Structure formats: structure tokens, C-alpha cells
Amino acid sequence: MRVRVLVVEDDEEMALTVAAGLRRAHLAVDVAFDGTDGLERALGTDYDVIVLDRDLPGTHGDDVCAALVAAGCRGRILMLTAAATTDDLVDGLGLGADDYLPKPFDFRALVARIGALARRAHPAVPPVLRHGDLVVDTARRRASRGDRPLDLAPKEFGVLEVLLAAAGRAVSAEELLERVWDEAADPFTNAVKITVSRLRAKLGDPPVVETVARSGYRV
């Protein structure tokens, strides 16, 4: 399943660098630069993981974390801090954070922890999704149909992954836009329609993705 992440970090350069790296890792990423904006976004959007700096202007990261937990937010919270003492770790987890990562951190560790938290946020999805002769390996980001490997762009792969994980349920264009793109996507764009069209062409015959009137798409 495509993972959607909110990065709340007041160091703009660092936030944008982290977001760019996570997008290269095939995650959908939004960014907030202060605690107040981060809290508003986290309460208004169904994020899988919220990467939350502790020392934030506006609303302190501790208060953001506590407010999200009190509101029953589904998203898993990964707190970041420049301090790395045991007391900081205990305090952060005591507020309801799911994990804690001191700065500076190895980017691979960040991606791994986000992945682990996302798996806890989502219902379990098999690492390999199948439909007839169509096989999608979500871990290796590979897809094939029969003996033919499919050369899918990241958004095409994301759409196919979401549709297969839906197990026959129709998925709306709005849901695809939310799961595969991020807030930078224009809600009135025809990006989903174009991506589905290209995906269908690459999948070939017999058709796999069908349009469900007034509902969206399904496999």
C-alpha cells in the first residue's frame, strides 16, 4: 500500500531534503514547518506516519503529539529530537509517540522506521499481490504479467498497488489521488485518468483495470 507521510520540521532545508528523499523511496509526503500547521494537517488528513520534530515553533512537538493521541489519530508518530538522552526517549514515548529517532540520523534508518510504523498503521497486505497472471512485488517494486516484466512509472505502480490491495473493491479517483500523490496534486487534475490509461496500455490484454460508473476503478 502506498504510504502517506507528514514531515513536521521547522528547519526548512532539512524538511525539504527529507521529503525529497522519502519521495524517491516511493512515499507520498507533505511538509509542515511549525507545530500549529502540522497539527492542523495531521488532524485533517489520514496520514500513515507523522515524522514530528520535538522542538517546534507555534505548538511544541510534545503538545502536537499529545493532541494527536487524544484525538485518536490513526497515524503512527515518529518523534525527532536533537537530544538523545534516555529521559528524552522516555518522555517522548510517554506522550504516545510510537518511535523516537535522535538527530543526526542515518536516512536509511529513517526510511526503515517509517516503513515499520506504516505496516502497523495499515491492515496487513501481502508483500506480493496477484491477480491471474499479474504479479506485483511491493517490496522490490517490480511487476510482471505472465513472463513479461512491466516497466511502470512510480505513479503507475502506486495506482496498480492500491487497486490490487483493494481486492476487488472500487477505488475512487479521489482516494487514488490521496494515496498515490500528495497535497501538491491539484484535486481537479486529470492525472489519475491519464495514469490509469497509461497503466492499462502497459498491462495489455485482456484488460485488468475496469472503470466502475460513479465509483472509480477496480481490478
C-alpha positions in Angstrom: 0.0 0.0 0.0 1.2 3.4 -0.9 2.4 5.2 2.4 1.5 8.8 3.1 3.8 10.7 5.4 3.7 14.1 7.1 7.0 15.7 8.0 6.8 18.4 10.6 10.1 20.1 10.9 10.9 23.8 11.4 14.3 23.6 9.7 13.0 24.2 6.2 16.1 23.0 4.4 16.2 19.8 6.4 12.4 19.2 6.0 12.5 19.6 2.2 15.6 17.4 1.9 13.9 14.6 4.0 10.7 15.0 1.9 12.6 14.7 -1.4 14.4 11.6 -0.1 11.2 10.0 1.0 9.6 10.7 -2.3 12.5 8.9 -4.0 11.7 6.0 -1.7 8.2 6.0 -3.3 6.3 7.6 -0.4 3.7 10.4 -0.7 5.0 13.3 1.5 3.5 16.5 2.8 5.5 19.1 4.9 4.7 21.5 7.7 7.2 23.9 9.1 5.7 24.6 12.6 3.7 22.7 15.1 0.4 24.6 14.7 0.3 23.9 10.9 1.5 20.3 11.5 -1.3 19.6 14.0 -3.9 21.0 11.7 -2.7 18.9 8.7 -2.4 15.8 10.8 -6.0 16.1 12.1 -7.4 16.9 8.7 -5.6 14.2 6.6 -5.4 10.4 7.1 -1.6 10.1 7.3 0.1 6.7 7.9 3.1 8.1 9.6 3.8 11.6 11.1 7.5 12.5 11.4 7.4 15.0 14.2 10.3 17.2 15.4 10.0 17.8 19.1 11.3 21.3 19.3 8.8 23.2 17.1 7.7 26.9 17.0 4.0 27.6 17.2 2.8 24.5 19.0 5.6 22.4 20.7 6.1 18.9 19.3 5.2 17.4 22.7 1.8 19.2 22.6 1.2 18.2 19.0 1.9 14.5 19.9 -0.4 14.7 22.9 -3.2 16.3 20.9 -3.0 13.7 18.1 -3.1 10.8 20.6 -6.1 12.4 22.4 -7.9 12.8 19.1 -7.4 9.1 18.3 -5.2 9.9 15.3 -4.6 6.6 13.3 -1.2 7.8 12.0 1.9 6.5 13.8 4.1 9.1 15.3 7.9 9.1 14.9 9.5 11.9 17.0 12.8 13.5 16.1 15.0 15.4 18.5 18.4 16.9 18.7 18.7 15.5 22.3 19.3 11.8 22.7 19.2 11.1 26.4 17.2 8.3 27.9 15.0 10.8 29.7 14.1 12.4 26.3 13.3 9.0 24.9 11.1 8.1 27.9 9.3 11.5 27.8 8.6 11.2 24.0 7.2 7.7 24.2 5.3 8.6 27.3 3.4 11.2 25.3 2.2 8.5 23.0 4.8 8.6 20.2 5.3 5.2 18.5 9.1 5.6 17.9 11.9 8.0 18.6 14.9 9.0 16.5 17.7 11.3 17.6 19.4 13.8 15.3 21.6 13.5 13.4 20.1 10.3 11.9 21.0 7.9 9.1 18.5 8.4 6.3 18.2 4.7 5.7 17.2 4.2 9.4 14.5 6.9 9.0 13.1 5.1 5.9 13.2 1.7 7.7 11.4 3.1 10.8 8.7 4.8 8.7 8.2 1.5 6.8 7.8 -0.4 10.1 5.4 2.1 11.5 3.3 2.2 8.3 2.9 -1.6 8.5 1.4 -1.1 11.9 -0.9 1.6 10.7 -2.2 -0.4 7.7 -4.1 -3.7 7.7 -1.7 -6.4 6.7 -1.1 -6.5 2.9 0.8 -9.4 1.3 4.2 -8.4 0.1 3.3 -10.0 -3.3 0.0 -9.2 -4.8 -1.5 -11.4 -7.6 -4.4 -11.3 -9.9 -4.4 -14.0 -12.6 -1.1 -13.8 -14.4 -0.4 -10.3 -13.0 2.2 -10.3 -10.1 3.2 -7.2 -8.1 6.1 -7.5 -5.7 5.6 -4.4 -3.5 8.9 -4.8 -1.6 11.1 -5.0 -4.7 8.8 -2.6 -6.6 8.5 -5.0 -9.5 5.6 -6.1 -11.6 5.1 -8.6 -14.3 2.3 -10.1 -16.4 2.9 -13.7 -17.4 6.5 -13.9 -18.4 6.7 -10.2 -19.3 8.1 -7.7 -16.8 6.2 -4.4 -16.7 8.1 -1.1 -16.9 5.9 1.0 -14.7 6.4 4.6 -13.7 6.2 5.3 -9.9 2.6 6.6 -10.1 1.5 3.8 -12.3 3.0 1.3 -9.9 1.3 3.1 -7.0 -2.1 3.0 -8.7 -1.8 -0.7 -9.5 -0.7 -1.5 -6.0 -3.7 0.3 -4.4 -6.1 -1.3 -6.8 -4.8 -4.8 -6.2 -4.7 -4.3 -2.4 -8.4 -3.2 -2.6 -9.2 -6.9 -3.5 -12.0 -6.1 -6.0 -13.4 -3.0 -4.2 -13.9 0.0 -6.5 -11.4 2.8 -5.6 -12.4 6.3 -6.4 -10.2 8.8 -8.2 -10.1 10.9 -5.1 -8.8 8.0 -3.0 -6.2 7.2 -5.6 -5.1 10.9 -5.6 -4.8 10.8 -1.8 -3.0 7.5 -1.6 -0.6 7.8 -4.6 0.0 11.5 -4.9 0.3 14.1 -2.1 -1.1 17.5 -1.3 0.8 19.2 -4.1 -1.6 17.4 -6.5 -4.5 19.5 -7.9 -7.7 17.9 -6.8 -9.2 18.9 -10.1 -6.4 17.4 -12.1 -7.0 14.5 -14.6 -3.7 12.9 -13.5 -5.5 9.8 -12.2 -7.3 9.3 -15.5 -4.1 9.7 -17.5 -2.2 7.4 -15.3 -4.8 4.7 -15.4 -4.9 5.0 -19.2 -1.1 4.5 -19.4 -1.3 1.7 -16.9 -3.9 -0.1 -19.0 -1.8 0.2 -22.1 1.2 -1.3 -20.4 -0.8 -4.2 -18.8 -2.1 -5.2 -22.2 -5.0 -7.6 -23.0 -7.2 -9.0 -21.7 -8.0 -5.8 -19.7 -7.3 -5.8 -16.0 -8.4 -2.4 -14.7 -12.1 -1.6 -15.3 -14.0 1.6 -14.8 -16.9 1.4 -12.4 -19.5 4.1 -13.1 -19.7 6.8 -10.5 -17.3 4.8 -8.2 -13.8 4.8 -9.7 -11.6 1.9 -10.8 -11.1 -1.7 -9.8 -9.1 -4.8 -10.7 
